[in-house]
Amino acid sequence: MNITKEQIDKLNAVVKVEVTKDDYQDKVNTILKDYKKQANIPGFRKGQVPMGLIKKQYGKAVLVDEVNKLLQDNLNKYLTEEKLDVLGNPLPKQQDSFDWGTEEFSFEFELGLAPEFEVPLKTKKPITLYKIVADKKMVNEQVERIQKQYGKLVNKSETSKADEITGTFKNEAEEIEKKTTLDLSTLKSKKAIDSLVGKKVGDSVTIKTKGLLREDHMLASILGVTNEKADKLNIEVSFTIEEINERELAELNQELFDKLFREGTITSEKELKDRIKEDSEKQFEQQSDQKLLNDVTEYFIENIKFDLPAGFLTKWIQITGENPLTEEQASEEYEKSEKGLRYQLIEGKIIKDNDIQIQFDELKEFAKGFIKSQMAQFGQLNPQEEELDTIAGRVLGNQDEVKRLSEQLMSQKLMNLYKEKVNLKTKEITYEKFVAEAYK
């Protein structure tokens, strides 16, 4: 077997594979002999079928199968040995005059080659690293939410702005009839608040759904409709009051502190606020890191320039998909996927240049950390190391979980590299301003 490569340009090449009779004949003969031993053809005893008949009936199929296996194995071996970094898979070139009746065969494959480029991590333009802080307003609001959560309800006869009202929303035309508890502090519409304040059990008011709540996504829940329907709603609904309660705030005392944390961990209001601030800012780090990762990714895609074998990749998409595509459809798919492909190449280059690897032991430790944080959410704050090892072993026995955790760990390693190497400017900001600025 002889394999040669013709370089068309920097991004495209054609590999020619020449197969002779010596490459496949022994294997084909061995298989046909096995067929002869097992063949069960009327008029012949088992194992006594003439080889000429076996070759006539099975010879071409066996030949095609074995030659294709040879092609696949040797082509892959050639690409590896020659260190050819190909995109997609080799595409066989159409040969109109090809004939399986000959003894020697010649095959040609088109290759799309990965471009060569450099990734300077020290970016020319500084990229913002947000340091999100929990300000006094946020901390105080969180303290009040805790006090409400652990407080007690006191029944009232008339509503005020601080109350929780249980009642039923109705609109016959939209088939809405939902009993719900409404905290007036969640309302955005001043008109709705004014219409509800001063009312008693049994009273009904008419409320507009548009702009009713501070958080629009809650509308679907209180009306009992789908999110899609809630997004489009701009109607009036009646609300009939069935119960009025004032939530009496829990005292900030040791009893409450011990309910929130392990006994004796927090002993004062100041310590509680400090803990809330610390925990909130730890959570914010994840959002800040994700924003930085997205921004660095976008910067690299926009600023690291290289060409791709667009023609080859479009053809590859057209041919190799589950369903055949037209050239136009394949071009559209290529345009959609080009940005992602560019970043895959950039990320691969960064990983290779900086020798970033994931070892099993560190993946296991990463999995244990993830498991530990999950357990903490359910009150298991100090799991035994043996228990973590057992759970991590089960998790890492699932290949889908291994892939997911490996991707997360690689993102973390890339993030650490970017924080060390990329030109960053740190910006301290409140969470409210971060949301407004980062996701405007």
Helices and strands as residue ranges (DSSP letters): E 2-9, E 12-19, H 21-38, H 51-81, E 86-92, E 105-113, E 127-133, H 136-149, E 152-155, E 163-171, E 176-183, G 184-186, H 190-196, E 204-208, G 216-218, H 219-223, H 227-232, E 236-248, H 254-260, H 269-303, H 310-320, H 327-353, H 360-376, H 385-395, H 399-421, E 424-430, H 431-438
